[in-house]
């Protein structure tokens, strides 16, 4: 559940903020372009885990800048300058009784954090920036940014498709094909700003240039950037690291712009060590398990044909039957996935039989399901799982036909003698997964 949202006032404008955790240091997160306190941070489990982790060693302070999210909306002609955004941060810190805090700027938020650190050094204990830039338009002496024409083309695309997953493949390529994450991104855009406000903010961002400020920053500074960042070229952070005295620069592997996607443990570890002096140990374990993924075939068309209310009832009947089968075959439900489930089993034969039962139960409630299964090592973190095994199971499911339980050769090989029939479905390339994979269709 999202923490309580509160408000403070700057002039006539109400600024929404949240406080999470009670750690020994205050950490203010300054978001990028568009944010919404309840959608951006807490509706997507991957993102929520990132901020929950920050709150384990800090008193985490989150806010929406004026004109976005839950803060007061303002006219596009009155969107906040960097100076006004600094006033918002001062007001939020005052409201929560924070005299001094570390600042964590993400993307566009980094420029404001850098300016705040230089202007109010007595209020800033440390500066952390991830995927940030001091200037975001190409110049003869600054080749690491897009041209004005490239920005204008991007703005046209965003305006035309605002509220869809526009841009998600650029900011989060590792999960770009995940429908749940796509929906989160689209909803965050819709709730975070109107199309006009979003484009006006974008247009303001490309005019930012704080290069002259960088040498005046005397606060301990950590700069993080993923080497393959597709939105903000890594040259931006390299430039800042060269011009901020004593800055620590860490170039991370990966291509996700948003730090909570991809290998989130890497930036989290760097931030915690920089702010606390203690490098965290990994809070997950790796185990061998069988992963089952299922979804409803043709769910979008089905929902459109019968209406939202009837679709929700039918989908809930499907989920109830899936839970019954998981209990019968000793499976563990990890999460629902919009119109399907992710589950694990300690025995692959039970997973296959459960998958077949799920397909039969789906037909009994007027739906058709498909199932993908793979056995391998996964990362267990709290009540979630991750790792390549989950991706393989998802890709196998994508290939499965209507009413089919499709498994990897690993599953087939280790269920020998279990009385399950397998029919070869050929060798396939699984998107984003190395090597060729032999797949098999399972039946009683």
N, C-alpha and C positions, 0 to 999 in steps of 0.2 A: 504494500500500500504506500501511496505517496505521502510524504510528511505534510504537516499543516502548512498552508500557504498564508503568509501574513503580508501586511502592507506598511510602507513608510511613505512619507510625503516629501517631495522636493518641489517647493513652490506650489503650483496647482496640480502637479503630476504625482499620481500614486505609483510606487514601484513595488512590485511583488517580489517576495523573497521567501526562502526556506532555510532552516537550520537542521542539520543532521549530525548526530554523533556528539561526543563530549570529550574529544581528545585534547591533549595538552597544547596544541597549536591551532590557531585559526587559519583556515584556508578558504579564500574567496575564489570561486570559479567565474571567470568572465567568458561567456559563450561567444560563439562566432555569429555569423550573419543573422540567422533567425532562430529563436528558441521559444519553448513553451515549458514552464517549470514542470507541469504534471505529465505532459506527453513525452518531451524529449528525454527526461531523466528516468522516468519510472514506468512507462508503459511497455517498453521493450526490455525483456529480462537481461539480455547481454549488456545493455547500457546501464541498467539498474545495478548489476553486479559491479561494474566499474566504479560507480559513485559510492556504493556501499563499502567497497574496499578503501576508497579515500577516507571515508568516515571512520574507519577502524583506527586511524592514527591521528585524526584531526577533528576539530569542530568545523564541519563542512558548511559553507555559506553559499547558497545558490540564489540567483536573481535573474529576472527578465529585464533587459534594458527598456527604457521608455519607447513606446511605439511598437513593441513586440510582445507576444505571449500574453501573460496575465497582467502585465503592467498597462497603464493607461495608453490607449492609442492616441496618436497625434496626427495632425495633417501631414501629408507627404512633404509639404514645404517646410514643416517644422520638425523633421526627424533629427535625432540628437547628434550634435557634433561630438568630437572626442572630449572636449572640455565638459560638456553636459553629462556625458557618460561617466566621467570622473566624479562629478557631483553626485551621481546616483550611487556609485560605490561608496563614497564617503558617508552618504545618508544611510545606506544599508549597514555599514560597519557601526555607525553610531547607534542604529536601532537595536542591534544585537549586543551592544556593549563591548565592541572589539576596538581596542586602541591601536593594535598592530596586528597585521595578518600577512601571510604569504599569499601571493596572487598567482593564479593558474589561468593563463590566457590560451584559448583554443582558436586557431585560425585567425579571423579578423580581430578577435579579442586580444591577441598578443600586442598589437600596436597600442591599444589603450592602456594595457597593463604596463608596458614599457614607459609610456608617457607619465602614468600615475607614479611609477617608482621613481622617476627622475624628479617629479614635481613635489611629491610627498614622501621623501625617504624615511621620515620619522614614523610613518604609518605602515611601512612595508618591511617585513623581515626577510623575504626572499621572493624572487621572481622566477616563475616557471612558464615556458612557452612551448606549445606543441603545434607543429605545422603552421607556423606564422610567417609574417612578412613585414618589412618596414615600408615597403612601397610595392604597389601591385599593378603597375603599368610600365611597359617596356620603354626604355630610354637608351640613348647612346652609351651612357655610363652605367646602365642597369639592365642587362640583357636577360634577367631571370624571370621576367613577368610577361604575360600576354600583351599584345598590342591593344590599343584602344578599339580597333576594328574587331578583334577577336572577342573582346569583352562585350561589345555591342551585339554581336551575333549570339553570344551566350544569353544576354538579357532578353533578346527577342524569343529565344527558345523557352526560357523560363516563364516569360509572361504568357506565351501561348499554351503552356502545359502546366501551369501552376497547380499544385495540389495533386499531381500525379507523381510517380517515382522519378521525375526528371532529375538528372544529375547524379542519381544514386550510384551508377556504375563508376562514376568518377571518384566520388568521395569514399565509397566502400566496396571496391571490387571483389573482396573476399566473400561477401555475402550478397552480391548483386543479384543472384538468382533465387534468393530466399524470399518467398512471397510475404512472409510475416514481416521481415525487415523492410521490404519495399513498402508495405502498407504503413509501417511506423514512420518511415521517412516522408511519405506523402501526407500523412495526417499531421506531422510536425510542421510541414510547410503551411498547410491549410489553417491550423490553429495558431501558428506563430505569427503570421502576418497576412495581410491581403496581398493580392498580386501587385497592386500599385505600390504599397509600402515596401514589399520585398524588392522590387526593381529599383525603387528610390534609394533604399539602403545599399543595394549593390552599386548603384551609380556613385554614391558617396564613398564607398570603400575604395574604388579605384583612384580616388583623388588623395588618399592617405599617403603621406610621405614623412616619416619620422626619422629619417637617416641622421639628421643633424643632432637628434636627441641622444642617440645610442652612446656616444663617448662620455656623456654626462651621468650615466647610470652607475651608481656606486653600490648597488645592492647585490648580494650573492645571486647569480643568475644561472639557471639551467635551461638549455635550449635543446628540444627534442624534435627530430624530423625523420620520417621514414624515407629511405633512399629512393623509393619508387613512387612517392606521392604524385598522384595524377592531377591534383588541383593546384597545389602550391609547390612550385619547383624547389628542390632541396637547396638550390643556390641562394635562396632568400635567407635561410637559416644560417648557412655558412657565412654569408655576408654579416649577419648580425653578430655571430660568434667572434668574428674578426674585429668588430668595432665596439663591442661592449667590454670594458676592462674586466679581465679575470673570468669571463663567462665560461662555463663548462658546456661543451657541445657533445651530444651523443646522437650519432646517426644510426637509426634502427633499421632492421630489415623489414621488407614489406612494401606494399603500395597503397594501403588504406590511409586516407587523409584523417578520418575520424579516429582518435586514439583507442576508443573502446572496441573497435572491430579489428580482426586479425589477431595477432599475438598481443593481447592487452596486458599480459603479465610483464612484458618488457618495459613499456612506459611506466606502469604502476610501480615496478621495482625501482626504476631510476628516480621517480618522484619521491617515493618513501625514503630511500637512502639519502637523497639530497636534503630533504627537509628534517629528517630525524637522526641521520647518521647510522641507521641500522638497515641493512639489506634484508628484506623479508625472505623467509623460506617459502617455497611453493606450498600453497594451501590446498593442493589436490593430490590424489593418488592415481596411479595408473593400474588398471585391471583388465584382464581378458574377459570379454563379454560378447553376447550376441545382440546386435541392434536390429530392431524391426521398425520400419517406417511404413505407414499406410496413409492413403488419402482417398477421397471420394472422386470417382471419375466423372468429369463433366459437371462439376459442382456449380460453376458460374451459370451455365445454361439452365441447370435444374432450378436454381434459386430464382432466375428470371422468369421461368415458366410457371412456378407455383406461388410466387410471392414470398416476401421476407418472413412473415409470421409462420406460414406452413413450413418453410424451409428450416427455420430455427427448431421447430418441433421435430421435424424429421431428422435433423442433424443430432439433436439431443438424444433421440431414440437410438441412433447409431452409436453415439458415445457411450450410452448406458450399456449397450450390448458388447461393445469393445471392452469396457471395464469388467464385465462379467467373464469374458473369455480370458482376459489377462489374469484374473484371479484364479480361474480354473487351471491355467497352464503355468502358474507361478511367475508371471511376468511382472515387471515394475513399470508403471506409467511415469515417464519423465515429464512430458508435457503434451498438450494438444497443439496442433499446428494450423489452426484455422478451419480445415475440413479433414483433418486426419490426426494421427497420434505418433509419438516417438516413444518407444518402450525398449526395455532391455530384459534379457533372459540369461540365466546361468547355464542353460542347456540349449544348444541349437535345434535339436529335434523338437523340443517343446515350442520353440519360437516358430518353426515351420508349421506345426500342427495348429498353433494359435492363429497364424496368418490365414490358413485355409478356413478355420472356423469364422474368422472375422469376415472373410469374403462371403461366406454363406449367410451370416447374420445381416450383412449389409443388404443382400437381396431380399431378406425377409421383411425389411422395413422400406423397400422400394428404392434402394440405392445400389450402386455398383462400386466396389472398392478394388484397389490394387495394392500389392505389398512388395516391399524390397527388404532383403535380409542379408546381413554380412556379419561375420565373426572376426573380431580383432581387438586390439588394445585401445582403450578409451581413457580419457582424463575425467576423473570424478571430482567435481568442485561443488560443494554444498549439495544441492539436489539436482544439479545439472550435469551433463556430460558433453565432451567435445573431443576433437581429434579427427584424423583422417578416416577412421572406421565409420563415423557418422556420415561423413561426406560420401563415402562409397555406398553405404546403404541407401542414401538419398538418390544417388545417380542410378543405382539398380532399380529402385522404385520407379524412376522416371521412364525407364525402358519397359517396365512391366505392362502387359495388356490388361484389358478390363477383366476383372475377376481372377487375375493371375497372381500367384505367389512366386516371385522370381528371386533366386538366390545366387550368391557367388560360388565359385568352385570350392572356396574354403569351407563354406557351410555344407556343400554336398559331400565333400571328402570326410568330414568329421561326423557326419550322421550315417555313415555306412553301417548297415545292419539294423537300422532303426525301423525298417519296413516302409520307408517313404520312397515313392517312385520319382525319378528325375528325368526330364527330357531336355536334351541339349538345345540351347537357344543361340549357339554361335559365340564368336569372339567379338567383343565390343571395346571401343574406346570410351572411357567414362570421362566426361568433361571435368577438367581440373585435377584428374587423378592420373599418375604415371602408369605406364605399361598397358598391355592389353589384358582384358578380363574375360574369362569363359563364364557364361551365365547359364543357369538351368531353371526350368519350370518345374515346380513341385506339385505332386498330386498324391492322393491316398493310394 
